[in-house]
Amino acid sequence: MGVDSFTTLPYAVKIGLVTKALRNLYGLSQSDLAERSGMSRPTISRLEKLSGEINTKSDTLEQILNVFRKLGAEIELHADEVVFRIPNSSLSTAAKGIEASK
């Protein structure tokens, strides 16, 4: 599979990949994220696994991203790239969350 095949990823796929990465960074379980975003845990699981039909509206997917934005992550989704920036203050929040879950 060439690099060009990855240049036009569907929006839901981008959200799924970013969701899993950020959820792990902040030490959130799928249940935690479901509760904070107002989505179901099975929906978040399907989204992260990129499996099954993901017929979720883009504004519903934005609810997930907004959870991470409230934690301080800056996230931008563009046609050709996904950009997220995690300021030190947000990394500190992530570290505290991970430490609390031990």
C-alpha positions in Angstrom: 0.0 0.0 0.0 1.6 3.3 -1.1 1.7 6.5 0.8 -0.8 8.1 -1.5 -3.5 5.7 -0.3 -3.4 7.3 3.1 -3.7 10.9 2.0 -7.5 11.0 2.0 -8.5 9.3 5.2 -12.2 9.6 6.0 -13.0 12.0 8.8 -14.2 9.3 11.2 -11.0 7.3 10.7 -8.9 10.4 11.7 -11.1 10.9 14.7 -10.7 7.3 15.7 -7.0 7.4 15.5 -6.7 10.7 17.4 -9.2 9.5 20.0 -7.3 6.4 20.9 -4.0 8.3 21.1 -5.4 11.1 23.3 -7.5 8.8 25.4 -4.4 6.8 26.3 -2.3 10.0 26.8 -4.9 11.3 29.3 -5.4 7.9 31.0 -9.1 7.8 30.2 -10.9 4.5 29.8 -13.4 4.1 27.0 -16.2 4.3 29.7 -14.7 7.6 31.0 -14.6 9.1 27.5 -18.1 7.9 26.8 -19.4 9.5 29.9 -17.6 12.8 29.3 -18.6 12.9 25.6 -22.2 11.7 25.9 -21.5 8.8 23.5 -21.8 5.1 24.2 -18.8 3.0 25.1 -19.4 0.6 22.2 -19.5 3.5 19.8 -16.1 4.7 21.0 -14.8 1.2 20.8 -15.9 0.8 17.2 -14.5 4.2 16.4 -11.1 3.4 17.9 -11.0 -0.1 16.3 -12.1 1.4 12.9 -14.5 -1.5 12.7 -18.1 -1.8 11.8 -20.3 1.0 10.4 -19.4 4.4 11.8 -22.5 6.4 10.8 -21.8 9.0 13.4 -22.4 12.7 12.5 -19.4 14.9 12.4 -20.8 17.2 15.2 -21.2 14.0 17.3 -17.6 13.1 16.6 -16.6 16.7 17.6 -18.1 16.0 21.0 -15.2 13.5 21.5 -12.6 16.0 20.4 -14.2 18.6 22.7 -13.4 16.4 25.7 -9.7 16.6 24.9 -9.9 20.3 24.1 -11.3 20.9 27.5 -8.3 19.1 28.9 -6.1 21.5 27.0 -5.3 19.7 23.7 -5.4 21.8 20.6 -6.7 19.7 17.7 -7.1 20.6 14.0 -8.3 18.2 11.3 -7.5 19.1 7.7 -7.9 17.2 4.5 -4.2 16.3 4.3 -3.2 16.3 7.9 -4.2 16.1 11.6 -2.4 18.5 13.9 -2.6 18.4 17.6 -0.6 20.3 20.1 -0.4 19.5 23.8 0.8 22.4 25.9 2.9 21.6 29.0 0.0 22.5 31.3 -2.2 19.9 29.5 0.6 17.3 29.8 0.7 18.0 33.5 -3.0 17.2 33.6 -2.4 14.0 31.7 0.4 13.0 34.1 -1.8 13.6 37.1 -4.6 11.5 35.5 -2.2 8.6 34.7 -0.8 8.8 38.3 -4.3 8.7 39.8 -5.3 5.6 37.8 -2.4 3.6 39.2 
